[in-house]
Amino acid sequence: MVKDKKDSETDLEILRNIEANPKLTQRQIAKKLGMSLGKTNYLIQALLKRGLVKVNNFRTSDNKLGYLYLLTPEGIEAKKQGAFVFWNHPMWGSQAPDGIARLDEMHKEFIEKGLLHGIEIVNTNTYSEEAFNIALENNLALIGTSDVHNLIEWDYDASKNEHRPITLVFAKERNEESIKEALFARRTVVVFKDKLMGKSENLIPLLESIMSISSNGYTKGTQILKMEIKNNSSANIVLQNLSDVNFSNNDDLITIPKNGKINLQVKTLENLKRLNLKFKVLNALTAPKENPIVEFSIKT
C-alpha cells in the first residue's frame, strides 16, 4: 500500500491511469498503485462525488460485471494542471454592484466537485466580510492579493511602511510541491494593513510564534512583577488584556511595536511562582468581527 502519499496525489495517479485506459477495473487500478481494493474504492467514490469521473456499467467478454470510468472535461483539466483554483474579486463592483460577495449556482457546483479551493477576502484596499464567511463555511483557503497592474511604488509607499496584501502559506518545506500541499490543505493567513486574518488553527500558532513573554522577577519588596513581551514580526501587535491581573505602568490596551518589545509591571497581589496571562489580539481576525485569544503561562 502507498503510505507516503496524500490522497490528493493518489487521486492524480488514479486519473492518469483512467485516462490511459478507461476500461481498467478497480482491482486493476489498485494493483497498479499498490493499494488495497478498499482504499481504491474509497478514493474512486470520492472522485465520482466530485464529478471528476463518471461510471457506466458494462459486460466484459467473459460475462463478468465490470466498470467503465470516463473522465469529465473538468476532470481532464484538473488532472492536466493539478491546479489550485481560487475565486478572485468576489466583492468587485462589476461582479457585485452592492459590494457583497455571494455564491451563485456555478460556485456551489465548483465547490461540491472540488474544483474551487480558495477565495479572495482581500484585494488591494478592499476587504470582504462576506467572502471571509464563504471561506469558513465552505472550507476554502483564505487569499489576499494586490492586483497591481503598474509599478508597485505607484500604489504603495515603502517609505511609509505601506505594503501590498500578502498571503502567508504555511508549507512544511521550501519547495513548490510543499507550497502546493499547504494551499490545498488551506494553511494560509492573510496580511492586510497590519492586520492578520486566518482560520484559528493557522492564525493562533502564528501569533504564539511571533510573541514571546519573559519575567524579570519581582521588584524588591513588592508584589510587582517585571515582565517583557517581544514581537518578532514586521507589524505592530495590539492586545487587550483579559487576564485576572492588571498593570501599574499601562492600561489594558497594549501595543507591541514591530520587531520590538514592551515592558510591563504586573500587579499580582502576591508573589507567584507562575503567572497565566490571556490577551485578545485586536488587529487579528479568525472570522468577521471575531478576534483570536492567546494565552501564556510564564515562570516568574
C-alpha positions in Angstrom: 0.0 0.0 0.0 1.2 3.5 -0.8 1.6 5.1 2.6 3.7 8.1 2.0 1.4 10.0 -0.4 -1.5 12.2 0.3 -4.9 11.2 -1.1 -4.9 14.2 -3.4 -1.6 13.0 -5.0 -3.1 9.5 -5.3 -6.2 11.0 -6.9 -4.0 12.3 -9.7 -2.4 8.9 -10.3 -5.8 7.3 -10.5 -6.9 9.9 -13.0 -3.8 9.3 -15.1 -4.4 5.6 -15.2 -8.1 6.0 -16.1 -7.2 8.4 -19.0 -4.6 5.9 -20.3 -7.1 3.0 -20.1 -10.7 3.8 -19.3 -11.6 0.1 -19.1 -9.5 -0.6 -16.0 -11.3 -2.2 -13.1 -10.9 -1.0 -9.6 -8.9 -4.2 -8.9 -6.5 -3.4 -11.7 -6.1 0.2 -10.6 -5.4 -1.0 -7.0 -2.7 -3.4 -8.3 -1.1 -0.7 -10.4 -0.9 1.8 -7.5 0.0 -0.8 -4.9 -3.1 -0.1 -2.8 -5.8 -2.2 -1.2 -9.0 -2.6 -3.1 -10.9 -1.0 -0.3 -8.7 2.1 -0.4 -9.0 2.3 -4.1 -12.8 2.1 -4.0 -12.9 4.8 -1.3 -10.9 7.2 -3.5 -12.8 6.5 -6.7 -16.1 7.0 -4.9 -14.8 10.4 -3.8 -13.8 11.3 -7.4 -17.3 10.3 -8.5 -18.9 12.6 -5.9 -16.7 15.5 -7.0 -17.8 14.9 -10.7 -14.2 14.3 -11.9 -15.1 10.8 -13.2 -18.3 9.1 -14.2 -19.1 5.4 -14.4 -21.0 3.2 -16.7 -21.8 -0.5 -16.2 -20.9 -2.9 -19.0 -20.5 -6.6 -19.5 -17.0 -7.9 -20.2 -16.4 -10.6 -22.7 -16.3 -13.2 -20.0 -19.8 -12.0 -18.8 -18.4 -10.6 -15.6 -19.7 -7.2 -14.4 -17.1 -4.5 -14.9 -16.9 -0.7 -14.8 -16.0 1.9 -17.4 -14.6 5.1 -15.9 -14.7 8.2 -18.0 -13.0 11.5 -17.2 -15.3 14.5 -17.5 -13.8 17.7 -19.1 -13.3 19.2 -15.7 -11.5 16.1 -14.6 -9.2 16.2 -17.6 -8.3 19.8 -17.0 -7.8 19.3 -13.2 -5.6 16.3 -13.9 -3.5 18.2 -16.5 -2.9 21.2 -14.4 -3.1 19.9 -10.9 -4.4 23.4 -10.3 -5.2 25.3 -7.1 -8.1 27.4 -8.2 -9.3 30.5 -6.2 -12.1 32.9 -6.8 -10.8 36.4 -7.3 -12.6 39.7 -6.8 -15.8 38.3 -5.3 -16.7 41.7 -4.0 -15.7 43.7 -7.2 -18.3 46.1 -8.3 -18.5 44.5 -11.8 -19.4 41.2 -10.2 -21.2 42.5 -7.1 -22.6 46.1 -7.6 -23.5 46.2 -3.9 -20.0 45.0 -2.9 -21.5 41.8 -1.3 -19.7 38.5 -2.2 -22.3 35.8 -2.9 -22.2 32.2 -4.0 -24.1 31.5 -7.2 -25.0 28.1 -8.5 -21.8 27.8 -10.5 -19.6 28.4 -7.5 -21.7 26.0 -5.4 -21.2 23.3 -8.1 -17.4 24.0 -8.3 -17.1 23.7 -4.5 -19.2 20.5 -4.5 -17.0 19.0 -7.2 -13.7 20.1 -5.5 -12.9 22.4 -8.4 -12.7 25.6 -6.3 -10.1 25.7 -3.5 -9.8 29.3 -2.3 -11.4 32.8 -2.3 -10.0 36.3 -2.1 -11.1 38.0 1.1 -8.7 41.0 0.4 -7.8 42.7 -2.8 -5.7 45.9 -2.9 -7.5 48.2 -0.4 -10.8 46.2 -0.2 -11.9 43.6 2.3 -14.9 41.4 2.3 -16.5 40.0 5.4 -18.9 38.1 3.2 -16.1 36.4 1.4 -14.4 35.6 4.7 -17.7 33.8 5.8 -17.9 32.0 2.5 -14.4 30.6 3.0 -15.1 29.5 6.6 -18.5 27.9 5.7 -17.1 26.0 2.6 -13.6 25.2 3.7 -11.9 27.4 1.2 -8.4 28.8 1.6 -8.2 32.5 2.5 -6.4 34.5 -0.1 -5.2 38.2 -0.1 -3.8 39.8 -3.3 -2.8 43.2 -4.5 -3.9 43.0 -8.2 -1.2 45.6 -9.0 -1.2 46.4 -12.8 1.5 49.1 -12.7 4.6 49.8 -10.7 4.2 48.7 -7.0 5.6 52.0 -5.8 2.7 53.9 -7.5 0.2 52.2 -5.2 2.3 51.5 -2.0 4.8 53.9 -0.5 7.5 51.8 1.2 8.9 54.9 3.0 5.6 55.0 4.9 5.8 51.3 5.6 2.9 50.6 3.2 2.8 47.1 1.7 0.7 45.0 -0.5 -1.7 42.4 0.9 0.1 39.2 1.5 -1.0 35.6 1.6 1.2 33.6 4.1 1.4 29.9 3.1 2.5 27.5 5.8 4.5 25.0 3.9 6.4 22.2 5.6 9.4 22.6 3.2 10.7 25.4 0.9 9.7 23.8 -2.4 6.9 24.0 -5.0 5.4 20.7 -4.0 5.2 21.6 -0.3 3.7 25.0 -1.1 1.0 23.4 -3.2 0.2 20.9 -0.5 -0.2 23.7 2.0 -2.5 25.6 -0.3 -4.7 22.5 -0.9 -4.7 21.9 2.9 -5.9 25.6 3.4 -3.0 26.5 5.6 -3.0 30.3 4.8 -3.2 33.6 6.7 -3.8 37.0 5.0 -1.8 40.1 6.0 -3.8 43.3 5.2 -2.9 46.8 6.5 -1.0 45.3 9.5 -4.0 43.0 10.3 -3.8 39.3 10.3 -6.8 37.2 9.1 -6.9 33.4 9.2 -8.6 30.3 10.5 -7.9 29.7 14.2 -5.8 26.6 13.5 -3.5 28.6 11.3 -3.6 32.1 12.9 -3.2 31.3 16.6 0.0 29.2 16.2 1.4 32.1 14.1 0.6 34.6 16.8 2.1 32.4 19.5 5.3 32.1 17.5 5.8 35.8 16.9 5.2 36.8 20.5 7.3 35.8 23.5 6.9 36.7 27.2 9.6 36.6 29.9 9.8 37.5 33.5 12.5 39.7 35.0 11.4 38.9 38.6 9.7 40.9 41.2 10.7 44.4 42.2 12.4 44.0 45.6 10.0 44.2 48.5 6.9 44.4 46.3 4.3 42.2 44.5 5.0 44.0 41.2 6.3 41.6 38.6 8.6 42.9 35.8 7.6 41.4 32.5 8.7 41.8 28.9 6.7 41.0 25.8 8.6 40.8 22.4 7.1 41.0 19.0 9.2 39.2 16.3 7.2 40.4 13.3 7.1 43.3 10.8 3.8 44.6 12.1 2.6 46.1 15.4 0.6 43.7 17.6 -2.3 45.3 19.5 -3.5 43.4 22.6 -6.4 43.8 25.1 -5.6 42.3 28.5 -8.2 39.7 29.6 -6.1 38.4 32.5 -7.1 38.4 36.2 -4.2 40.9 36.8 -3.5 44.4 35.6 -0.5 46.7 35.2 1.0 49.6 37.2 2.6 51.2 34.1 0.0 50.5 31.4 -3.8 50.2 30.8 -5.3 47.0 29.4 -4.7 48.1 25.8 -1.1 47.2 24.8 0.7 47.8 21.5 3.9 45.9 21.0 5.9 47.6 18.2 7.1 45.6 15.2 10.4 43.9 15.8 10.3 45.4 19.3 9.2 44.9 22.9 7.3 46.4 25.7 8.0 46.3 29.5 5.1 45.8 31.8 4.8 45.9 35.6 2.2 43.4 36.7 0.3 43.7 40.0 0.0 40.1 41.1 -1.1 41.0 44.7 1.1 38.1 45.9 4.4 36.6 44.9 3.6 33.8 42.4 5.8 31.1 41.0 3.8 31.0 37.8 1.6 33.6 36.1 -1.1 32.9 33.5 -1.9 35.7 31.0 -4.7 36.0 28.5 -5.0 38.5 25.7 -7.3 39.3 22.8 -5.4 40.3 19.6 -7.3 43.3 18.3 -5.6 43.5 14.9 -6.2 39.9 14.0 -9.4 38.1 12.9 -10.4 34.4 12.9 -13.8 35.3 11.5 -15.5 38.6 10.7 -15.6 40.6 13.9 -14.0 37.8 15.9 -10.6 38.4 17.4 -8.4 35.4 18.5 -7.4 34.8 22.1 -3.9 33.9 23.0 -2.7 32.6 26.4 0.7 32.4 28.0 2.0 30.7 31.2 5.3 32.1 32.4 7.6 31.2 35.3 8.1 34.2 37.5 
